[in-house]
């Protein structure tokens, strides 16, 4: 009966309860698992409203899914229920250059948006490594960011308005099409980063930014990660704000060179990739400043010579997460303990902490990430059939998470909490978790919207 009611809303071809389909939707890119009861592919906010009303009547969980590229189990139906596959809602509805904004559906893939904006001379600045697969809806749900957040900030900065289906099936707008507003509670910001626990995003209005005239990548090589961290602090203190500032330790560089031997990367040492952008004069001034303030720290400093070299370096950076498997093809990368953020001045201490753990536990840890805003990623690979290695992995992750919180940081700077990191929410937010729970109860009293996420254990 329930299956037929779903089919009546979206059509027979857009609902599935087959075992093979359910298995495909039982995981994301993390180690989290959960089997859904139904897969539904809606095409309109009205259809989603009717689905949510039906789910509320049956007290059935509703989990929203974009591309399934998440790294924390955010789109995994760990308590079963309905998975809403949003990939059919993938239209760009309006490009309004005069008002610096674009209106689109949540299933639009990040790369596609920027490809369409490029001829207008504009772009959407958040730049996740998963750009070719992640959707705008998923990016908003996790407040994702990526490599250019040092200068341009996270997704939150660019979301002007959302259409959202709430847990009772009602449809609301959270903001406006103005570039700023001081009108009432900021419901837009509340929805950004809520991971589908408060509602289903069905339409988005994003602020867009003019493309910079010039971009240039500077490569700096260091004899230690500590010196690389100090170079970041010096650069930012000098007044230069790179559009991106990435760290790649020697283990990461070795993995990348195994992945693509043609990359012109150093044979030893750790490396920073700094990108500066703007007009040509500003970029040249920034390069000179970086070279001056870092000259006594770096073993080598050089700038990419062509746009093609720039693009090749960024393409290599985007595959770092997978490249670690080239070091030992018998081991698999597991995304655990890999997204901490700390205050910038504590970057060297956090890096040293990870290095010490690696030696003490006896597991190689690749260190990379968006060091310019304090966001560090760690890469570990294990024999997935070896229970001892799983235990070791989770022990390392726990030490990393707790150190980040101790330093005034976070267990997730951009990938989200999902079900993988929920147990650390009370430790990171000891006074505000009751407020989060109150908001959850007010907007979703039955607890049907993506239950078991964000450490909201009451649901």
C-alpha positions as CSV (number, residue, x, y, z in Angstrom):
1,X,0.0,0.0,0.0
2,X,2.8,2.5,1.0
3,X,4.8,1.6,-2.1
4,X,1.7,2.3,-4.3
5,X,1.1,5.6,-2.6
6,X,4.7,6.7,-3.4
7,X,4.2,5.6,-7.0
8,X,1.0,7.6,-7.2
9,X,3.0,10.7,-6.3
10,X,6.0,10.4,-8.6
11,X,5.2,7.6,-11.1
12,X,6.1,3.9,-11.2
13,X,9.4,4.5,-12.8
14,X,10.6,6.9,-10.1
15,X,10.2,4.5,-7.1
16,X,12.1,1.4,-6.3
17,X,12.3,-1.2,-3.5
18,X,14.5,-3.7,-5.3
19,X,17.4,-5.1,-3.3
20,X,20.0,-4.2,-5.9
21,X,18.8,-0.5,-5.9
22,X,18.7,-0.4,-2.2
23,X,22.2,-1.7,-1.9
24,X,23.4,1.2,-4.2
25,X,21.9,3.7,-1.8
26,X,23.1,2.1,1.4
27,X,26.4,4.0,1.6
28,X,28.3,7.1,0.6
29,X,32.1,7.5,0.3
30,X,32.5,6.9,4.0
31,X,32.5,3.6,5.9
32,X,28.9,4.2,7.2
33,X,26.2,1.8,6.1
34,X,22.4,1.7,6.2
35,X,19.7,0.0,4.1
36,X,16.8,2.1,2.8
37,X,13.3,0.8,2.4
38,X,12.4,2.8,-0.7
39,X,14.3,4.9,-3.3
40,X,12.2,7.8,-4.7
41,X,13.3,10.2,-7.5
42,X,11.2,13.3,-7.2
43,X,11.2,16.2,-9.8
44,X,9.4,19.0,-8.0
45,X,9.0,20.5,-4.6
46,X,5.3,19.6,-4.7
47,X,6.1,15.9,-5.1
48,X,8.6,16.1,-2.2
49,X,5.9,17.8,0.0
50,X,3.5,15.0,-0.7
51,X,6.2,12.3,0.0
52,X,7.2,14.0,3.3
53,X,3.5,14.2,4.4
54,X,3.1,10.5,3.6
55,X,6.3,9.7,5.5
56,X,5.1,11.7,8.5
57,X,1.8,9.8,8.6
58,X,3.7,6.5,8.7
59,X,6.5,7.9,11.0
60,X,9.1,6.9,8.3
61,X,12.6,8.4,8.0
62,X,13.3,10.7,5.0
63,X,17.0,10.9,3.9
64,X,18.0,13.4,1.1
65,X,20.8,12.3,-1.2
66,X,22.7,14.2,-3.9
67,X,25.7,12.5,-5.5
68,X,26.6,10.3,-2.6
69,X,30.1,11.7,-2.5
70,X,29.9,12.6,1.2
71,X,32.6,11.4,3.6
72,X,30.7,11.2,6.9
73,X,27.5,9.1,6.2
74,X,25.3,12.2,5.9
75,X,23.2,10.7,3.1
76,X,23.2,7.1,4.5
77,X,19.8,5.8,5.7
78,X,21.1,4.3,8.9
79,X,17.6,3.9,10.2
80,X,16.0,2.9,6.9
81,X,13.1,4.7,5.4
82,X,12.9,6.7,2.2
83,X,15.9,8.0,0.3
84,X,15.1,11.0,-1.9
85,X,17.4,10.9,-4.9
86,X,17.6,14.6,-6.0
87,X,19.6,14.0,-9.2
88,X,16.6,14.7,-11.4
89,X,16.2,18.2,-9.9
90,X,19.2,19.5,-11.8
91,X,18.1,22.6,-13.7
92,X,19.6,26.1,-13.6
93,X,16.5,28.2,-13.5
94,X,17.8,31.8,-13.9
95,X,21.2,33.5,-14.3
96,X,20.8,37.1,-13.1
97,X,24.1,38.8,-13.8
98,X,22.8,42.3,-13.1
99,X,21.9,41.2,-9.5
100,X,25.0,38.9,-9.1
101,X,23.0,35.8,-8.5
102,X,21.8,32.5,-10.0
103,X,18.7,30.4,-9.2
104,X,19.0,26.6,-9.5
105,X,17.8,23.2,-8.3
106,X,19.8,21.3,-5.7
107,X,20.8,18.5,-8.1
108,X,23.0,20.7,-10.2
109,X,26.6,19.4,-10.2
110,X,29.2,21.9,-9.0
111,X,31.4,21.8,-12.1
112,X,28.4,22.3,-14.4
113,X,27.4,25.4,-12.6
114,X,30.8,27.0,-13.0
115,X,31.1,25.9,-16.7
116,X,27.8,27.7,-17.4
117,X,28.8,30.8,-15.5
118,X,32.3,31.1,-17.1
119,X,31.1,32.8,-20.4
120,X,29.5,35.5,-18.3
121,X,32.8,36.2,-16.5
122,X,31.5,34.9,-13.2
123,X,31.9,31.9,-10.9
124,X,30.6,30.3,-7.7
125,X,33.8,30.4,-5.5
126,X,33.5,27.4,-3.2
127,X,35.8,24.8,-4.8
128,X,35.5,21.3,-3.3
129,X,37.8,18.5,-4.5
130,X,34.7,16.5,-5.6
131,X,33.7,19.3,-8.0
132,X,33.0,16.9,-10.9
133,X,30.5,14.9,-8.9
134,X,29.1,16.7,-5.8
135,X,25.8,18.6,-6.1
136,X,25.0,22.1,-5.0
137,X,22.4,20.7,-2.6
138,X,24.9,18.5,-0.9
139,X,27.4,21.3,-0.7
140,X,24.9,23.5,1.1
141,X,23.7,20.7,3.4
142,X,27.3,20.3,4.7
143,X,28.4,24.0,4.3
144,X,31.2,22.6,2.1
145,X,34.0,24.8,0.8
146,X,37.3,23.4,-0.6
147,X,40.5,24.9,-1.8
148,X,39.6,28.6,-2.3
149,X,37.9,29.2,1.0
150,X,40.9,31.1,2.4
151,X,40.0,34.2,0.4
152,X,36.4,33.5,-0.7
153,X,34.9,31.7,2.3
154,X,32.5,28.8,2.7
155,X,29.3,28.0,0.9
156,X,27.3,29.8,3.6
157,X,28.6,33.2,2.4
158,X,26.9,32.7,-1.0
159,X,23.4,31.3,-0.1
160,X,20.8,34.1,-0.4
161,X,17.6,32.2,-0.3
162,X,16.4,28.6,-0.1
163,X,13.1,26.8,-0.8
164,X,12.7,24.1,1.8
165,X,10.1,21.4,2.4
166,X,9.8,21.0,6.2
167,X,9.0,17.8,8.2
168,X,5.2,18.4,8.0
169,X,5.3,18.8,4.2
170,X,4.9,22.6,4.2
171,X,7.1,24.6,1.8
172,X,8.9,27.8,2.9
173,X,11.3,30.4,1.6
174,X,14.1,31.2,4.0
175,X,15.7,34.4,2.6
176,X,15.4,36.9,-0.2
177,X,17.1,37.9,-3.5
178,X,18.8,40.9,-1.9
179,X,22.5,40.7,-1.3
180,X,22.0,41.5,2.4
181,X,19.1,41.5,4.8
182,X,18.5,42.3,8.5
183,X,14.9,40.9,8.6
184,X,14.2,38.4,11.3
185,X,15.9,35.1,12.1
186,X,18.4,33.9,9.6
187,X,16.7,30.8,8.5
188,X,18.9,30.4,5.5
189,X,22.0,30.1,7.6
190,X,20.1,27.6,9.9
191,X,19.5,25.3,6.9
192,X,23.1,25.6,5.6
193,X,25.1,22.8,7.3
194,X,22.0,21.1,8.8
195,X,22.6,18.0,6.7
196,X,18.9,17.4,5.9
197,X,17.9,17.1,9.5
198,X,15.5,20.1,9.4
199,X,14.1,19.9,5.8
200,X,14.7,19.1,2.2
201,X,16.2,21.9,0.0
202,X,14.4,22.1,-3.3
203,X,15.5,25.4,-4.8
204,X,18.6,27.6,-4.2
205,X,19.5,31.3,-4.9
206,X,23.3,31.8,-4.9
207,X,25.4,34.9,-4.9
208,X,28.1,34.7,-7.6
209,X,31.4,36.5,-8.0
210,X,33.4,37.9,-11.0
211,X,36.2,35.7,-12.2
212,X,39.6,37.1,-11.3
213,X,41.6,38.3,-14.3
214,X,44.8,36.4,-13.3
215,X,45.5,33.4,-11.2
216,X,49.0,32.1,-10.3
217,X,50.2,29.1,-8.3
218,X,53.3,29.4,-6.1
219,X,55.1,26.2,-5.0
220,X,57.1,26.4,-1.8
221,X,59.2,23.4,-0.6
222,X,60.2,23.0,3.1
223,X,62.4,20.6,5.0
224,X,59.6,20.2,7.6
225,X,55.9,20.6,8.0
226,X,56.4,22.9,10.9
227,X,58.2,25.4,8.7
228,X,55.5,25.2,6.1
229,X,52.9,26.0,8.8
230,X,55.0,29.0,10.0
231,X,55.2,30.2,6.3
232,X,51.4,30.2,6.2
233,X,51.2,32.4,9.3
234,X,53.8,34.7,8.0
235,X,52.1,35.1,4.6
236,X,48.7,35.9,6.1
237,X,50.3,38.3,8.6
238,X,52.0,40.1,5.7
239,X,48.6,41.1,4.3
240,X,48.6,38.6,1.4
241,X,45.4,36.6,1.4
242,X,45.9,33.7,-1.1
243,X,42.8,32.5,-2.9
244,X,44.0,29.0,-2.0
245,X,46.8,27.7,0.3
246,X,47.3,23.9,0.3
247,X,49.7,21.7,2.1
248,X,51.1,18.5,0.7
249,X,53.5,16.5,2.9
250,X,56.2,14.3,1.4
251,X,54.1,11.1,1.7
252,X,51.4,12.9,-0.3
253,X,53.8,14.1,-2.9
254,X,55.2,10.5,-3.3
255,X,51.6,9.3,-3.9
256,X,50.9,12.0,-6.4
257,X,54.1,11.2,-8.4
258,X,53.2,7.6,-8.5
259,X,49.7,8.6,-9.7
260,X,51.1,10.9,-12.4
261,X,54.9,10.7,-13.0
262,X,54.8,13.7,-15.3
263,X,54.1,16.1,-12.4
264,X,56.9,18.5,-11.7
265,X,57.0,18.0,-7.9
266,X,60.0,17.9,-5.5
267,X,61.7,14.6,-4.7
268,X,62.1,15.5,-1.0
269,X,60.5,17.9,1.6
270,X,57.0,19.1,2.2
271,X,55.2,21.5,-0.1
272,X,52.8,24.4,0.0
273,X,50.6,25.3,-3.1
274,X,49.6,29.0,-2.8
275,X,47.3,30.5,-5.4
276,X,47.1,34.3,-5.7
277,X,44.5,36.0,-7.9
278,X,43.3,39.4,-9.0
279,X,44.6,41.9,-11.5
280,X,48.1,41.3,-12.9
281,X,49.8,44.0,-10.8
282,X,48.3,42.7,-7.6
283,X,49.3,39.1,-8.4
284,X,52.9,40.2,-9.1
285,X,53.0,42.1,-5.8
286,X,51.6,39.1,-3.9
287,X,54.2,36.8,-5.4
288,X,57.1,39.2,-4.4
289,X,55.7,39.4,-0.8
290,X,55.4,35.7,-0.4
291,X,59.0,35.2,-1.7
292,X,60.3,37.8,0.7
293,X,58.6,36.7,3.9
294,X,59.2,32.9,3.3
295,X,62.7,33.0,1.9
296,X,64.4,32.0,5.1
297,X,62.0,29.1,5.7
298,X,61.6,27.5,2.2
299,X,64.2,25.4,0.5
300,X,62.7,26.4,-2.9
301,X,60.1,28.9,-4.1
302,X,58.9,29.0,-7.7
303,X,55.8,30.2,-9.5
304,X,53.9,28.2,-12.2
305,X,54.9,29.5,-15.6
306,X,51.7,28.9,-17.6
307,X,47.9,28.6,-17.1
308,X,48.3,25.0,-18.3
309,X,50.7,24.2,-15.4
310,X,48.3,25.9,-13.0
311,X,45.5,23.6,-14.1
312,X,47.6,20.5,-14.1
313,X,48.7,21.2,-10.5
314,X,45.1,21.7,-9.3
315,X,44.0,18.6,-11.2
316,X,46.7,16.6,-9.3
317,X,45.6,18.2,-6.0
318,X,42.0,17.1,-6.5
319,X,42.9,13.4,-6.7
320,X,45.1,13.3,-3.6
321,X,42.5,11.4,-1.6
322,X,42.6,8.5,-4.0
323,X,46.3,8.7,-4.9
324,X,47.3,7.3,-1.5
325,X,46.3,3.9,-2.7
326,X,49.2,4.0,-5.2
327,X,51.6,3.6,-2.3
328,X,50.2,0.2,-1.5
329,X,47.5,-1.2,-3.9
330,X,46.6,-3.9,-1.3
331,X,45.4,-1.2,1.1
332,X,42.3,1.0,0.8
333,X,41.8,4.6,1.8
334,X,39.3,5.0,4.7
335,X,38.0,8.5,5.4
336,X,38.2,8.7,9.1
337,X,39.8,11.5,11.2
338,X,40.3,13.4,8.0
339,X,38.7,16.8,8.2
340,X,39.7,18.6,11.3
341,X,40.1,22.4,11.6
342,X,42.1,24.4,14.1
343,X,42.9,28.1,14.6
344,X,45.7,29.1,12.2
345,X,48.3,29.7,14.9
346,X,47.9,26.1,16.1
347,X,48.5,24.5,12.7
348,X,52.2,23.6,13.4
349,X,51.1,22.0,16.7
350,X,48.3,20.0,15.1
351,X,50.7,18.8,12.3
352,X,53.3,17.7,14.9
353,X,50.6,15.9,16.9
354,X,49.6,13.9,13.8
355,X,53.2,13.1,13.0
356,X,53.8,11.8,16.6
357,X,50.7,9.6,16.4
358,X,51.8,8.2,13.2
359,X,55.2,7.1,14.7
360,X,53.7,5.9,18.0
361,X,50.9,3.8,16.4
362,X,53.0,2.6,13.4
363,X,50.7,3.7,10.6
364,X,51.7,6.1,7.8
365,X,49.5,9.2,7.8
366,X,49.4,11.4,4.7
367,X,48.9,15.1,5.7
368,X,47.4,17.6,3.2
369,X,44.6,20.1,3.1
370,X,43.5,23.7,3.1
371,X,46.1,24.9,5.6
372,X,45.4,28.5,4.8
373,X,42.1,28.4,6.8
374,X,43.3,25.7,9.3
375,X,41.6,22.8,7.7
376,X,43.8,19.7,7.6
377,X,43.1,16.4,6.0
378,X,44.8,13.2,7.0
379,X,45.0,10.2,4.7
380,X,45.2,6.6,6.0
381,X,44.9,3.3,4.2
382,X,44.4,-0.1,5.7
383,X,43.8,-3.8,4.9
384,X,40.0,-3.7,5.2
385,X,39.9,-7.4,6.1
386,X,42.2,-6.8,9.1
387,X,40.2,-6.0,12.3
388,X,43.4,-4.9,14.1
389,X,44.0,-2.3,11.5
390,X,40.4,-1.0,11.8
391,X,40.9,-0.7,15.6
392,X,44.2,1.1,15.0
393,X,42.6,3.5,12.5
394,X,39.7,4.5,14.9
395,X,42.2,4.9,17.7
396,X,44.2,7.3,15.6
397,X,41.1,9.2,14.5
398,X,40.0,9.6,18.1
399,X,43.3,11.2,19.1
400,X,43.2,13.5,16.1
401,X,39.6,14.6,16.8
402,X,40.2,15.2,20.5
403,X,43.4,17.3,19.9
404,X,41.6,19.5,17.4
405,X,38.8,20.2,20.0
406,X,41.5,20.8,22.7
407,X,43.1,23.5,20.4
408,X,39.7,25.3,20.0
409,X,39.0,23.6,16.6
410,X,36.4,21.4,15.1
411,X,36.1,17.7,14.1
412,X,34.7,18.8,10.7
413,X,35.7,21.9,8.8
414,X,33.9,21.1,5.6
415,X,32.8,17.4,5.1
416,X,30.0,17.4,7.8
417,X,29.2,15.4,10.9
418,X,26.8,12.8,9.5
419,X,26.7,9.6,11.5
420,X,30.5,9.1,11.5
421,X,31.4,12.0,13.9
422,X,28.2,12.5,15.9
423,X,29.7,11.3,19.2
424,X,32.0,14.3,19.2
425,X,29.3,16.9,19.0
426,X,28.7,17.2,22.7
427,X,32.5,17.5,23.3
428,X,32.8,20.2,20.7
429,X,29.6,22.0,21.6
430,X,28.9,21.3,25.3
431,X,26.7,24.3,25.9
432,X,25.0,24.6,22.5
433,X,23.9,21.1,21.9
434,X,20.7,21.5,23.9
435,X,19.8,24.5,21.7
436,X,20.4,22.4,18.6
437,X,18.2,19.7,20.0
438,X,15.4,22.2,20.8
439,X,15.5,23.5,17.2
440,X,15.4,19.9,15.9
441,X,12.4,19.1,18.1
442,X,10.6,22.3,17.0
443,X,11.0,21.8,13.3
444,X,10.9,17.9,13.2
445,X,9.0,16.7,16.3
446,X,8.7,13.2,15.0
447,X,12.4,13.0,14.2
448,X,11.9,11.7,10.6
449,X,14.3,14.0,8.8
450,X,17.6,12.2,8.4
451,X,17.6,10.7,11.9
452,X,20.8,9.6,13.6
453,X,22.9,12.5,12.3
454,X,24.7,15.4,13.9
455,X,24.8,13.6,17.2
456,X,21.1,14.3,17.8
457,X,20.7,11.1,19.8
458,X,17.2,11.8,21.0
459,X,16.0,10.9,17.5
